[in-house]
Amino acid sequence: MTESQAGVADPALPSICAGVGLAEGEFIREVLDRVGDKWSVLLIATLHDGPRRYTELRDAVPSISQRMLTRTLTLLRRDGLITRTAFAEVPPRVEYALTPLGVDLHGISAALVRWARTHHEEIRSHRKAFDSALDNALVAK
């Protein structure tokens, strides 16, 4: 494992944010807000298995409200990460699917979900210890 893989910055390499202008930086933050949003990550991971109908997405993503599902799907469409196809049938049928850009993002999204699943107990333990230490410090005052 190299130092940079271990989390130590390589001084020979510029920061990933070095040289980013104000306008570009603002847009990058907007994109990261979208693709890093918990609902976006879960929907992209779910759509990787193939096109899904709205109700299938709602059932597959735990705890998402109808409002948040609709809003997130709209924003993912706006960014070109998913498509919405309406079929001329009775009753009407609509499917959502990843675009090539969304497929490209899936690998990163899946890695984030895997990381969270792998480390959730460790993080839960850290949070409990932190909160306990904070509570003890407040009581000691």
Disulfide bonds with the S-S distance in Angstrom:
none
